[in-house]
Amino acid sequence: MNTLAKPKEDTIGNNINLSSGIDNRESLEALVFQKLHSGEDTTQAIAFLSYLKSTALEKEQHKRLQQEVQEKSVFNSLQRVMITAFAILGMIAFLDRVFNAQELSKAGVTPPIVERQR
């Protein structure tokens, strides 16, 4: 970061277009450099540069936080789907075992599990 870099030659004079707004960081840095050499007060320009820097950092942090929240949400959703799938499979296996045991007992056949318990 060149906060006090030497200004471009087109911004050395008083030809900075303030009507369109100064959104270019390099031209702001050039303005600070120019004001330093002319002995003017640079506090407003430096404050604005620090505001732009903090705004950019806040946007980046917000983007990272939003991405982390989205990743956690996807993981939680996937985890719920997997838990639900295993619960359904467990219920199916249990009910299959129960109904098959009833059908076998009606037919007079003892399931192997019941034979082991005797």
C-alpha angles and dihedrals in degrees: 000000000000101000093166099025120153108274124247114262094247091059098047095090128053091275096109109132104229094169093074091047127249106265098146111095093206092057089050090051089049090051091052090048091048093049091049091055093046092048096243126144110274100181096104094048092046091047090052091049091051089047090053090048094049091046091053091049092049091051091050092048091047090051092050092047091049090050092050092049091049092050091050090048092052091047092049091049092050090047092052091049091051093047091049092048092051091046091052092047090049092050091048091050092047094048091045090053092048096048094043090051090052092049092048092049090051089052091051096248118127115220116240092245092058091048091054092053093056 
